[in-house]
Amino acid sequence: MDKVKLVLLSLFIAGFVSCNEADKASKNRSRAYLNNIIDISYTPSKDSYCTGWFVDQGSWMGFTPAQSDQWVNGFCGPFSLDSRQWLSKAAVSVHSESGRTFKNDFVNYYPGSLSILSSLGEQQLSQKLVFADATTALVQLTASQGFEGLYLTAEAWNLEASLSKNDNKVIVEHANGEVTTLCFEPEVHLEVGETNYKAIPKGRTTYVAISYFMNHKEKLAGIQKAQNYLDNPKVVFEENQARWESYLDTILRDDMPKEYDRIAAKSLVTLLSNWKVSRGGLLHEGMVPSHAVGYFMGYWAWDTWKFAVPLAKVTPELAKNMIRSMFDYQLEDGMIIDCIYADSTENNARDSKPPLAGWAIAEVFKQTNDTTFLKEMYPQLLDYHRWWYAKRDHDKNGYCEFGSTDGTVVAAAWESGMDNAIRFDEAQMKKNAPDAWSFDQESVDLNAYLAYEYRLLKEFAHILGLPFNEPDYTAQVADYFFDQELGFFFDRRIDDGSFIRELGSEAYIPFWTQIASREQMDQAIIYFKDSTKFATYIPFPTIAADNPKYLSNGYWRGPIWLDQTYFGIKGLRNYGYKELADQYTKQVFERLDGLMTDKPIHENYDSHTGGRLKAPHFSWSSSHLLLLYEEYGK
């Protein structure tokens, strides 16, 4: 390595490696230990599609480093995650008055921070970007020989931008009403024209605050914060460092290999990149399934419950608000609707989602012992629990069905969360009430979830000192759905009680909720160890791999969904199969494509190859990877 490279490397690492020797003694969990966490390099272009951004603090804007073959000497963006448009190719880029071009040396995505190193001859330039809050990102630029002969400008502005100057700020108003502002330090010489600006810093280090506002009203309320951050930029970087070190200290274990630590860190990075502050109809902060896909920019019910569970330990207040976000739209009859958006006209109230809210609330209480939160949520959760028996138990026998408010099969399948599952291929609808329809089959997973939720509600009532007189439908659930002939759990038809004998992941849930007997596990374990059924290359697919309807890329008809794989592995742990659970966890960690390298975490995976499928940067995959990491070897 030549002298210039050594200088570059030392500059690059210096801002991220803690000087605290105590930190180094605990696996050196600084961000340098977890560098290149995900490759999100992308240069805005009409000919390609970006699949992920650097986002933090619940922001609705994102950034990327440029691709090496389409280099831009600055952070690409901001990109509006709301309007799904690049507001700038690069709002702040560094150029030389000589016209010579900076060369890309390397970029790095650390947890919570994005960095670029570039050079122009002997001149080296370090650029670091962190989020100060949800509306403002702060960029630190350090030139090894000072900024003499260098200037800052934007590569391009989008959406017919209109530029104006206000003191040391560039105000960029876009045609769709969104606003970008750039705030510079007072000593920077700033010129603003109709289509761009030119800023000339002094000294070796300068800071720029990049802010994104949905509209002019937001800008008026938030622009002063950007100035405050610029007045104390080092504090912003120090707080960012401390926050992310705290996150990592919370989730990482001392007894895990570095490769597994990277999986945990990547999972947390993915989750927090999908965190969004309240906006419009989203009345609380929450989490989207994937910021990389436009139609996923809302909150879904069972997704939210799954996200809140691992985050209750890391960011309990966020976990609480995520839970509240779905209960904000609870209907008078107790129903929690499927999904909600900033534009509430896009909300879907045709169906609900599997009842996992109690799991999330219980985990928050476990981590915080916050009885005030428990008291707040208990009556709402109880109303939701009662709704299932009031609106989704067609024959009132105490066993519920998935269904819809509009009588459609498609919405009922959505309510299960397993949109095209083979167990519903022949399902028909039965009317319960004007606004309530059920499938003509009772589902094992739904009733196992409800049995678990009943136990939790009973515990919550005891903690709060409240009477609990709810009818107990749970005692016979496991026996009711267990087929003694085949030794496995299945849905049952309402009309004749016959089993729908399709081996699927819904059968994992009685073991996860621990309502199954030991004898039932002793029979089912044969299937869980069979490589032609559920012990595939990546274990616990959505249906048995030898089913004629199995498709490796068939959504809920074969691929791995990591929530289902987690439920299966946890079920093994619950019944004493810890070595097998660890073996299957290792297969997940070591065989999913790109998981231990810099590839994003995906929505689902091919159970035979580990190939990545569907949306990248997927939250619920990340949530369950964190849980697998936490429970491995225990």
C-alpha positions as CSV (number, residue, x, y, z in Angstrom):
1,M,0.0,0.0,0.0
2,D,1.5,3.4,-1.0
3,K,1.8,6.4,1.3
4,V,-1.2,8.2,-0.2
5,K,-3.4,5.1,0.4
6,L,-2.2,4.8,4.0
7,V,-3.1,8.5,4.6
8,L,-6.5,8.0,3.1
9,L,-7.2,4.9,5.1
10,S,-6.2,6.5,8.4
11,L,-8.4,9.5,7.6
12,F,-11.3,7.3,6.7
13,I,-11.1,5.1,9.9
14,A,-10.2,7.9,12.3
15,G,-13.8,9.2,12.5
16,F,-15.3,5.9,13.4
17,V,-12.9,3.9,15.7
18,S,-13.5,4.7,19.3
19,C,-10.5,5.8,21.4
20,N,-12.0,4.1,24.4
21,E,-9.9,1.1,25.3
22,A,-12.9,-0.4,27.2
23,D,-14.8,-0.5,23.9
24,K,-11.9,-2.2,22.2
25,A,-11.9,-4.9,24.8
26,S,-15.5,-5.9,23.8
27,K,-14.9,-7.2,20.3
28,N,-14.1,-3.6,19.1
29,R,-17.7,-2.9,18.2
30,S,-17.1,0.4,16.6
31,R,-18.5,1.0,13.2
32,A,-15.1,0.1,11.7
33,Y,-15.8,-3.4,12.9
34,L,-18.9,-3.4,10.7
35,N,-17.9,-1.6,7.6
36,N,-19.5,-2.0,4.2
37,I,-22.6,-3.3,5.9
38,I,-24.8,-3.0,2.7
39,D,-23.8,-2.0,-0.9
40,I,-26.3,0.7,-1.8
41,S,-24.1,2.4,-4.5
42,Y,-26.2,4.0,-7.1
43,T,-26.0,7.1,-9.4
44,P,-29.4,8.5,-10.4
45,S,-30.2,7.5,-14.0
46,K,-33.3,7.2,-16.2
47,D,-32.0,3.8,-17.4
48,S,-31.8,1.9,-14.0
49,Y,-33.7,1.4,-10.8
50,C,-32.4,2.2,-7.4
51,T,-33.1,-0.5,-4.8
52,G,-32.2,1.2,-1.5
53,W,-31.0,4.3,0.3
54,F,-29.1,5.4,3.4
55,V,-31.9,6.5,5.8
56,D,-31.9,7.1,9.5
57,Q,-33.8,8.9,12.3
58,G,-37.2,8.1,10.7
59,S,-36.5,10.4,7.7
60,W,-38.5,10.4,4.5
61,M,-35.4,11.2,2.4
62,G,-32.5,9.0,1.5
63,F,-29.0,9.1,0.0
64,T,-26.6,6.8,-1.9
65,P,-22.9,6.9,-2.7
66,A,-22.4,7.0,-6.5
67,Q,-21.5,4.0,-8.5
68,S,-17.8,3.8,-9.2
69,D,-18.3,3.7,-13.0
70,Q,-20.7,6.7,-12.9
71,W,-18.8,8.7,-10.2
72,V,-20.2,11.8,-8.6
73,N,-18.0,13.4,-6.0
74,G,-20.7,13.8,-3.4
75,F,-23.7,11.9,-1.9
76,C,-26.4,11.3,-4.4
77,G,-29.7,12.7,-3.3
78,P,-31.8,13.6,-1.5
79,F,-34.4,11.2,-2.8
80,S,-37.9,11.7,-1.6
81,L,-39.3,8.5,-0.3
82,D,-42.8,10.1,-0.4
83,S,-42.9,11.2,-4.0
84,R,-40.4,8.6,-5.1
85,Q,-38.3,11.1,-7.0
86,W,-34.7,12.3,-6.9
87,L,-34.8,15.9,-5.8
88,S,-31.1,16.2,-6.9
89,K,-28.6,14.0,-8.5
90,A,-26.2,15.2,-5.7
91,A,-27.2,18.3,-3.7
92,V,-23.6,18.9,-2.6
93,S,-20.7,17.8,-4.7
94,V,-17.0,19.0,-4.6
95,H,-15.3,20.3,-7.7
96,S,-11.9,21.8,-8.6
97,E,-11.7,25.2,-10.3
98,S,-9.1,23.6,-12.5
99,G,-11.7,21.4,-14.1
100,R,-9.9,18.3,-13.1
101,T,-12.0,15.4,-11.7
102,F,-11.8,13.8,-8.3
103,K,-11.1,10.1,-8.4
104,N,-13.2,7.7,-6.3
105,D,-10.9,5.9,-3.8
106,F,-13.6,4.1,-1.8
107,V,-17.0,4.5,-0.2
108,N,-18.4,2.9,3.0
109,Y,-21.8,2.3,4.6
110,Y,-21.3,1.9,8.3
111,P,-24.3,1.5,10.6
112,G,-25.7,5.0,10.9
113,S,-23.1,6.7,8.7
114,L,-22.2,7.0,5.0
115,S,-18.6,7.9,3.9
116,I,-16.7,8.7,0.8
117,L,-13.0,9.1,0.1
118,S,-11.8,10.7,-3.1
119,S,-8.6,12.3,-4.4
120,L,-7.3,14.8,-6.9
121,G,-3.5,14.2,-7.2
122,E,-2.1,14.8,-3.7
123,Q,-5.3,16.3,-2.5
124,Q,-7.5,14.0,-0.5
125,L,-11.2,14.6,0.4
126,S,-13.2,12.9,3.1
127,Q,-17.0,13.2,3.1
128,K,-19.2,11.9,5.9
129,L,-23.0,12.0,6.2
130,V,-25.2,11.4,9.2
131,F,-28.8,12.2,10.0
132,A,-29.2,14.9,12.7
133,D,-33.0,14.3,12.8
134,A,-35.8,13.2,10.4
135,T,-35.6,16.3,8.2
136,T,-31.9,17.1,8.2
137,A,-28.7,15.3,7.2
138,L,-25.3,16.8,8.1
139,V,-22.3,16.5,5.8
140,Q,-18.8,16.9,7.0
141,L,-16.2,17.6,4.2
142,T,-12.5,17.6,5.0
143,A,-9.9,18.5,2.4
144,S,-6.3,17.4,3.3
145,Q,-4.8,20.6,1.8
146,G,-7.7,23.0,2.4
147,F,-10.5,24.2,0.1
148,E,-8.4,26.6,-1.9
149,G,-9.2,26.0,-5.5
150,L,-12.3,23.9,-4.6
151,Y,-16.0,24.7,-4.6
152,L,-19.3,23.1,-3.8
153,T,-22.3,22.9,-6.1
154,A,-25.2,20.6,-7.0
155,E,-24.9,18.1,-9.8
156,A,-28.4,18.7,-10.9
157,W,-31.8,19.7,-9.5
158,N,-35.0,17.9,-10.3
159,L,-38.7,18.7,-10.6
160,E,-38.3,22.1,-12.2
161,A,-36.5,23.5,-9.2
162,S,-36.7,27.2,-8.3
163,L,-33.6,28.4,-6.3
164,S,-33.3,31.4,-4.0
165,K,-30.9,32.6,-1.4
166,N,-31.7,33.4,2.2
167,D,-28.6,34.5,4.2
168,N,-26.3,31.4,4.2
169,K,-29.1,29.1,2.9
170,V,-30.1,27.8,-0.5
171,I,-33.9,27.3,-0.7
172,V,-34.9,24.9,-3.5
173,E,-38.6,24.7,-4.2
174,H,-39.7,21.8,-6.4
175,A,-42.7,21.8,-8.7
176,N,-44.5,19.1,-6.6
177,G,-44.4,21.4,-3.5
178,E,-41.5,19.6,-1.8
179,V,-38.6,21.8,-0.5
180,T,-34.9,21.1,-0.2
181,T,-32.7,23.5,1.8
182,L,-28.9,23.7,2.1
183,C,-27.5,25.6,5.0
184,F,-23.8,26.6,5.0
185,E,-21.5,28.0,7.6
186,P,-21.3,31.8,7.8
187,E,-17.7,32.0,6.4
188,V,-18.6,30.2,3.2
189,H,-18.9,32.5,0.2
190,L,-22.3,31.6,-1.4
191,E,-23.6,32.5,-4.8
192,V,-27.1,31.4,-6.0
193,G,-28.3,31.6,-9.5
194,E,-31.6,30.5,-11.2
195,T,-30.5,26.9,-11.7
196,N,-27.7,26.2,-9.3
197,Y,-25.4,27.6,-6.6
198,K,-21.7,27.9,-5.9
199,A,-20.2,27.7,-2.4
200,I,-16.6,28.4,-1.6
201,P,-15.5,27.2,1.9
202,K,-12.4,28.2,3.8
203,G,-10.0,26.2,5.8
204,R,-9.8,22.3,5.8
205,T,-13.2,21.3,7.2
206,T,-16.7,22.6,6.4
207,Y,-20.2,21.4,7.2
208,V,-23.4,21.5,5.1
209,A,-26.9,20.8,6.5
210,I,-29.2,19.2,3.8
211,S,-32.9,19.4,4.8
212,Y,-36.0,18.0,3.1
213,F,-39.5,19.2,3.8
214,M,-42.7,17.9,2.4
215,N,-44.0,21.5,1.9
216,H,-43.4,25.1,2.6
217,K,-45.2,24.9,6.0
218,E,-42.8,22.1,7.1
219,K,-39.9,24.2,6.0
220,L,-40.9,27.2,8.1
221,A,-41.2,25.0,11.2
222,G,-38.0,23.1,10.7
223,I,-35.3,25.2,9.0
224,Q,-34.1,26.8,12.2
225,K,-33.1,23.3,13.5
226,A,-30.8,22.9,10.6
227,Q,-29.0,26.1,11.5
228,N,-28.7,24.9,15.1
229,Y,-27.1,21.7,14.0
230,L,-24.7,23.7,11.9
231,D,-23.8,25.8,14.9
232,N,-22.7,22.7,16.7
233,P,-21.8,20.1,14.1
234,K,-19.4,18.0,16.2
235,V,-22.2,17.4,18.7
236,V,-24.3,15.9,15.9
237,F,-21.6,13.5,14.9
238,E,-20.8,12.6,18.5
239,E,-24.5,11.9,19.3
240,N,-24.8,9.8,16.1
241,Q,-21.8,7.8,17.2
242,A,-23.1,7.3,20.7
243,R,-26.6,6.3,19.5
244,W,-25.4,3.7,17.1
245,E,-22.8,2.3,19.5
246,S,-25.6,2.0,22.1
247,Y,-27.7,0.1,19.5
248,L,-24.9,-2.3,18.7
249,D,-24.0,-2.8,22.3
250,T,-27.6,-3.8,22.9
251,I,-28.0,-6.4,20.2
252,L,-24.5,-7.9,19.8
253,R,-23.3,-10.9,21.8
254,D,-19.8,-11.5,23.0
255,D,-19.9,-15.2,22.0
256,M,-20.8,-14.9,18.4
257,P,-18.5,-14.9,15.3
258,K,-17.9,-11.6,13.5
259,E,-19.9,-13.0,10.5
260,Y,-23.0,-13.4,12.6
261,D,-22.4,-10.0,14.2
262,R,-22.6,-8.5,10.7
263,I,-26.0,-10.3,10.1
264,A,-27.3,-8.8,13.3
265,A,-26.0,-5.3,12.5
266,K,-27.3,-5.5,9.0
267,S,-30.7,-6.5,10.3
268,L,-30.8,-3.5,12.6
269,V,-29.6,-1.1,9.9
270,T,-32.3,-2.4,7.6
271,L,-35.0,-2.0,10.3
272,L,-34.0,1.6,11.1
273,S,-33.7,2.5,7.5
274,N,-37.5,1.7,7.3
275,W,-38.4,3.7,10.4
276,K,-40.6,6.7,9.4
277,V,-41.8,9.6,11.5
278,S,-45.5,10.5,11.6
279,R,-46.8,12.2,8.4
280,G,-50.3,12.9,7.2
281,G,-52.5,10.0,8.1
282,L,-49.7,8.2,9.9
283,L,-50.4,9.6,13.3
284,H,-47.4,8.0,15.1
285,E,-43.9,7.1,14.0
286,G,-43.7,3.6,12.6
287,M,-42.0,1.2,10.2
288,V,-42.6,0.4,6.6
289,P,-41.9,-3.1,5.2
290,S,-39.3,-1.8,2.7
291,H,-38.4,1.8,1.8
292,A,-37.1,0.5,-1.5
293,V,-40.6,-0.2,-2.9
294,G,-43.1,2.5,-3.3
295,Y,-46.2,0.5,-2.5
296,F,-44.6,-0.6,0.8
297,M,-44.5,3.0,2.1
298,G,-47.2,2.5,4.7
299,Y,-47.7,0.5,7.9
300,W,-49.1,-3.1,7.9
301,A,-50.6,-4.7,11.1
302,W,-48.8,-8.0,11.5
303,D,-45.6,-6.5,10.0
304,T,-45.7,-3.8,12.7
305,W,-46.1,-6.4,15.5
306,K,-43.1,-8.3,14.2
307,F,-40.9,-5.2,13.9
308,A,-41.8,-4.1,17.5
309,V,-40.6,-7.3,19.1
310,P,-36.8,-7.0,18.6
311,L,-36.9,-3.2,18.7
312,A,-38.5,-3.3,22.1
313,K,-35.0,-3.9,23.5
314,V,-33.2,-1.4,21.3
315,T,-35.6,1.5,21.0
316,P,-38.6,0.9,23.3
317,E,-40.3,4.2,22.7
318,L,-40.2,3.6,18.9
319,A,-41.7,0.1,19.5
320,K,-44.5,1.6,21.6
321,N,-45.3,4.2,19.0
322,M,-45.3,1.6,16.2
323,I,-47.9,-0.4,18.2
324,R,-50.0,2.7,18.8
325,S,-49.8,3.6,15.0
326,M,-52.0,0.6,14.1
327,F,-54.4,1.1,17.0
328,D,-54.9,4.7,15.9
329,Y,-57.2,3.2,13.2
330,Q,-59.0,0.6,15.3
331,L,-62.7,0.4,14.3
332,E,-65.6,0.7,16.8
333,D,-66.1,-3.1,16.6
334,G,-62.5,-3.7,17.6
335,M,-61.0,-4.6,14.2
336,I,-57.5,-3.5,13.4
337,I,-57.3,-2.8,9.7
338,D,-54.8,-4.3,7.3
339,C,-52.6,-1.3,6.5
340,I,-52.5,2.5,6.7
341,Y,-50.7,5.2,4.7
342,A,-49.9,8.9,5.0
343,D,-52.7,9.4,2.5
344,S,-55.4,7.7,4.5
345,T,-57.6,7.2,1.3
346,E,-55.1,4.4,0.5
347,N,-55.8,2.5,3.7
348,N,-57.1,-1.0,3.4
349,A,-59.9,-1.9,5.8
350,R,-61.1,-4.9,3.8
351,D,-59.3,-7.3,6.1
352,S,-57.2,-7.5,9.3
353,K,-54.0,-9.4,9.8
354,P,-53.0,-12.3,12.1
355,P,-53.3,-11.3,15.8
356,L,-49.7,-10.8,17.0
357,A,-50.3,-7.5,18.7
358,G,-50.2,-9.2,22.1
359,W,-46.8,-10.6,21.4
360,A,-45.5,-7.2,20.6
361,I,-47.1,-5.6,23.7
362,A,-45.8,-8.3,25.9
363,E,-42.2,-7.9,24.6
364,V,-42.4,-4.1,25.2
365,F,-43.6,-4.7,28.8
366,K,-40.8,-7.3,29.3
367,Q,-38.2,-4.8,28.3
368,T,-39.6,-1.7,30.0
369,N,-41.9,-2.9,32.8
370,D,-44.0,0.1,31.8
371,T,-47.4,-0.6,33.4
372,T,-48.7,2.8,32.0
373,F,-48.2,1.5,28.5
374,L,-49.8,-1.8,29.3
375,K,-52.8,-0.1,30.9
376,E,-53.1,2.0,27.7
377,M,-53.0,-0.9,25.3
378,Y,-54.9,-3.6,27.3
379,P,-58.5,-2.5,26.6
380,Q,-57.7,-1.9,22.9
381,L,-56.1,-5.3,22.6
382,L,-59.0,-7.0,24.4
383,D,-61.5,-5.4,22.0
384,Y,-59.4,-6.7,19.1
385,H,-59.3,-10.2,20.6
386,R,-63.1,-10.2,21.0
387,W,-63.6,-9.0,17.4
388,W,-62.2,-12.2,16.1
389,Y,-64.9,-14.3,17.8
390,A,-67.6,-11.8,17.0
391,K,-66.9,-11.4,13.3
392,R,-64.7,-14.4,12.3
393,D,-66.3,-17.4,14.0
394,H,-69.0,-18.4,11.5
395,D,-70.6,-21.3,13.4
396,K,-69.8,-19.9,16.9
397,N,-67.9,-23.0,17.9
398,G,-64.9,-21.1,19.4
399,Y,-62.7,-21.7,16.3
400,C,-62.1,-18.7,14.1
401,E,-61.6,-18.3,10.3
402,F,-59.7,-15.7,8.3
403,G,-62.1,-13.5,6.3
404,S,-62.9,-10.1,5.0
405,T,-65.3,-7.2,5.3
406,D,-66.4,-7.3,1.7
407,G,-66.9,-11.0,1.1
408,T,-64.0,-11.4,-1.3
409,V,-61.7,-14.4,-1.3
410,V,-58.6,-12.2,-2.1
411,A,-59.1,-10.0,0.9
412,A,-59.6,-13.0,3.1
413,A,-56.3,-14.5,1.9
414,W,-54.7,-11.1,2.6
415,E,-56.0,-11.4,6.2
416,S,-54.1,-14.6,6.7
417,G,-50.9,-12.8,5.6
418,M,-50.3,-15.8,3.2
419,D,-51.8,-14.2,0.1
420,N,-51.7,-17.2,-2.3
421,A,-51.2,-20.1,0.1
422,I,-52.3,-23.5,-1.3
423,R,-54.5,-24.2,1.6
424,F,-56.9,-21.6,0.3
425,D,-57.0,-22.8,-3.3
426,E,-60.6,-24.2,-2.9
427,A,-61.8,-21.9,-0.2
428,Q,-65.2,-20.2,-0.4
429,M,-66.8,-17.4,1.6
430,K,-69.5,-17.6,4.2
431,K,-71.4,-14.5,5.4
432,N,-71.4,-13.8,9.1
433,A,-72.8,-10.3,9.1
434,P,-73.3,-7.4,6.7
435,D,-69.6,-6.4,7.2
436,A,-68.2,-9.8,8.1
437,W,-67.4,-12.8,6.0
438,S,-65.3,-15.9,6.7
439,F,-63.5,-18.6,4.7
440,D,-65.3,-21.9,4.9
441,Q,-62.4,-23.3,6.8
442,E,-61.0,-22.8,10.3
443,S,-57.2,-22.0,10.3
444,V,-54.8,-23.6,12.7
445,D,-52.4,-20.7,12.8
446,L,-55.1,-18.1,13.5
447,N,-56.5,-20.1,16.4
448,A,-53.0,-20.9,17.8
449,Y,-52.3,-17.1,17.7
450,L,-55.6,-16.4,19.5
451,A,-54.8,-19.0,22.2
452,Y,-51.5,-17.4,22.8
453,E,-53.1,-14.0,22.9
454,Y,-55.7,-15.2,25.4
455,R,-52.9,-16.3,27.8
456,L,-51.2,-12.9,27.4
457,L,-54.4,-11.0,28.0
458,K,-55.0,-13.0,31.2
459,E,-51.5,-12.2,32.4
460,F,-51.9,-8.5,31.6
461,A,-55.2,-8.4,33.5
462,H,-53.5,-10.0,36.5
463,I,-50.6,-7.4,36.3
464,L,-53.0,-4.6,36.1
465,G,-55.3,-5.9,38.9
466,L,-58.3,-6.2,36.5
467,P,-60.9,-8.9,36.4
468,F,-60.6,-11.3,33.5
469,N,-63.8,-13.3,32.6
470,E,-63.3,-13.9,28.9
471,P,-64.5,-17.3,27.6
472,D,-61.6,-19.7,27.2
473,Y,-61.7,-21.3,23.7
474,T,-58.1,-22.3,23.9
475,A,-58.0,-25.6,25.7
476,Q,-58.8,-27.9,22.8
477,V,-57.2,-25.9,19.9
478,A,-54.2,-28.2,19.5
479,D,-56.2,-31.4,19.5
480,Y,-58.9,-30.0,17.2
481,F,-56.5,-29.1,14.4
482,F,-54.2,-32.1,14.8
483,D,-54.7,-35.0,12.3
484,Q,-53.8,-38.1,14.2
485,E,-53.6,-40.1,11.0
486,L,-50.9,-38.0,9.4
487,G,-49.4,-36.7,12.6
488,F,-49.5,-33.0,11.6
489,F,-51.6,-29.8,12.0
490,F,-54.0,-28.7,9.3
491,D,-56.9,-26.3,8.7
492,R,-60.4,-27.8,8.9
493,R,-63.5,-27.3,6.7
494,I,-66.5,-25.9,8.6
495,D,-69.1,-28.0,6.9
496,D,-67.8,-31.5,7.5
497,G,-64.8,-31.0,9.8
498,S,-62.5,-32.6,7.3
499,F,-58.8,-31.7,7.3
500,I,-57.3,-29.7,4.4
501,R,-54.3,-31.9,4.1
502,E,-51.7,-29.6,2.6
503,L,-48.4,-29.6,4.6
504,G,-47.7,-25.9,5.2
505,S,-46.0,-23.4,7.5
506,E,-49.2,-22.7,9.4
507,A,-48.4,-25.9,11.3
508,Y,-45.3,-24.3,12.9
509,I,-47.5,-22.0,14.9
510,P,-48.9,-24.4,17.6
511,F,-45.2,-25.3,18.4
512,W,-44.2,-21.6,18.5
513,T,-47.1,-20.7,20.8
514,Q,-46.5,-23.9,22.8
515,I,-50.1,-25.1,22.7
516,A,-49.0,-28.4,21.1
517,S,-48.4,-31.4,23.2
518,R,-45.1,-33.2,23.4
519,E,-46.7,-36.2,21.7
520,Q,-47.7,-34.0,18.8
521,M,-44.2,-32.7,18.4
522,D,-42.9,-36.3,18.5
523,Q,-45.1,-37.1,15.5
524,A,-44.5,-33.8,13.6
525,I,-40.7,-33.9,14.0
526,I,-40.5,-36.5,11.3
527,Y,-41.7,-33.9,8.8
528,F,-39.3,-31.2,10.2
529,K,-36.3,-33.5,9.7
530,D,-37.3,-34.7,6.2
531,S,-35.2,-33.0,3.5
532,T,-38.0,-33.6,0.9
533,K,-40.5,-31.7,3.0
534,F,-39.3,-29.0,5.6
535,A,-35.6,-29.7,6.1
536,T,-34.7,-28.1,2.8
537,Y,-31.4,-26.3,2.0
538,I,-32.9,-23.3,3.8
539,P,-35.2,-24.9,6.4
540,F,-38.9,-24.4,7.0
541,P,-40.4,-23.4,3.6
542,T,-44.0,-22.2,3.3
543,I,-45.2,-25.6,2.0
544,A,-43.6,-29.0,1.9
545,A,-40.9,-29.1,-0.9
546,D,-42.4,-32.4,-2.4
547,N,-45.8,-30.8,-2.9
548,P,-46.7,-30.8,-6.7
549,K,-47.7,-27.1,-6.2
550,Y,-44.3,-26.1,-4.8
551,L,-42.6,-23.3,-6.7
552,S,-39.2,-22.0,-5.6
553,N,-40.2,-18.5,-6.5
554,G,-43.9,-19.0,-5.8
555,Y,-44.4,-16.3,-3.1
556,W,-46.3,-18.3,-0.3
557,R,-46.1,-21.5,-2.4
558,G,-42.6,-22.6,-1.6
559,P,-40.0,-19.9,-0.8
560,I,-38.6,-19.1,2.6
561,W,-40.3,-16.3,4.6
562,L,-38.0,-15.7,7.5
563,D,-40.9,-15.2,10.0
564,Q,-42.2,-18.7,9.2
565,T,-38.6,-20.1,9.4
566,Y,-38.2,-18.4,12.7
567,F,-41.5,-19.8,14.1
568,G,-40.4,-23.3,13.0
569,I,-36.9,-23.0,14.6
570,K,-38.3,-21.5,17.8
571,G,-40.8,-24.3,17.9
572,L,-38.0,-26.8,17.9
573,R,-36.3,-24.9,20.8
574,N,-39.6,-24.9,22.8
575,Y,-39.7,-28.7,22.6
576,G,-36.1,-29.4,23.5
577,Y,-34.6,-29.8,19.9
578,K,-31.9,-27.1,20.6
579,E,-29.1,-28.7,18.5
580,L,-31.4,-29.1,15.5
581,A,-32.6,-25.5,16.0
582,D,-29.0,-24.3,16.0
583,Q,-28.2,-26.4,12.9
584,Y,-31.1,-24.8,11.1
585,T,-30.1,-21.4,12.2
586,K,-26.6,-21.8,10.9
587,Q,-28.1,-22.9,7.6
588,V,-30.1,-19.7,7.4
589,F,-27.1,-17.5,8.4
590,E,-24.6,-19.2,6.1
591,R,-26.7,-20.1,3.1
592,L,-28.9,-17.1,2.4
593,D,-27.4,-15.4,-0.6
594,G,-25.4,-12.3,0.4
595,L,-26.4,-12.3,4.0
596,M,-22.9,-12.4,5.4
597,T,-21.6,-10.0,2.7
598,D,-22.9,-6.6,1.6
599,K,-26.1,-7.7,-0.2
600,P,-29.4,-6.4,1.2
601,I,-31.8,-8.5,3.2
602,H,-34.7,-9.6,1.0
603,E,-38.4,-10.3,1.5
604,N,-38.1,-14.0,0.9
605,Y,-35.6,-16.6,-0.4
606,D,-35.5,-19.7,-2.6
607,S,-35.6,-22.6,-0.1
608,H,-33.5,-24.8,-2.5
609,T,-30.7,-22.3,-3.4
610,G,-30.9,-19.4,-0.8
611,G,-31.4,-17.0,-3.7
612,R,-32.8,-13.6,-2.9
613,L,-36.5,-13.0,-4.0
614,K,-38.8,-10.0,-4.0
615,A,-38.2,-6.7,-2.2
616,P,-34.8,-5.8,-0.8
617,H,-34.2,-4.0,2.6
618,F,-37.1,-6.0,4.1
619,S,-38.1,-5.3,7.7
620,W,-39.7,-8.5,8.8
621,S,-36.9,-10.7,7.5
622,S,-34.5,-8.5,9.5
623,S,-36.7,-8.7,12.6
624,H,-36.6,-12.5,12.6
625,L,-32.9,-12.6,11.8
626,L,-32.3,-10.6,14.9
627,L,-34.4,-13.0,17.0
628,L,-32.5,-16.0,15.5
629,Y,-29.2,-14.3,16.3
630,E,-30.3,-13.6,19.9
631,E,-31.6,-17.2,20.5
632,Y,-28.8,-19.1,18.8
633,G,-27.1,-21.6,21.1
634,K,-29.5,-20.9,24.0
